[in-house]
């Protein structure tokens, strides 16, 4: 699969390119695509009703973000992460996300905590339905809702890049764990926010974002 621009290609249509990029990015982020799924420009163009050029530009951006992998032969696919790579990304989450949570704590007003409890309720519903995509989407919404209060956009952008790389792996993890209960540590996170307990909050976030991934790597 060729993703380099050709001399006679017309310039990409910004709106079309951005639409394809955002839609593919969301599918990868939410675990709608399993690890190792191959993509072609022709297939992307057909699915989104665009020409090869916007499809190529969207793929280029996603490869740069680590959401897609590009082999030396030009094959583009969702990433299949090694155990070492999973451990590395888990370690990044363990560093970034407790810090984001701690920065959010002074701004964790009751309405925010109620919002987190509401999102956690939707996670429970997704678990009951065995809906992996809804579970991943709502789990990310739980964390993003909290971290937005940190007012640390650069750190949050880094965290979102890690989430994006992990999307297909999270889908595989959900299937392996056969989860029947909502995340235990979310209740601890909410409790620590209500109590203003920064050490407890950081510990609960660290355990929440790493335990499952390390089970997968093990």
Secondary structure by P-SEA (a helix, b strand, c coil): cccccccccccccaaaaaaaaaaaaaaaaacccccbbbbbaaaaaaaacccaaaaaaaaaaaaaacccccccccccccccccaaaaaaaaaaaaacaaaaaaaacccccaaaaaaaaaaaaaaaaaaaaccaaaaaaaaaaaaaaaaaacccaaaaaaaaaaaaaaaaaaaaaaaaacccccccaaaaaaaaaaaccaaaaaaaaaaaacaaaaaaac
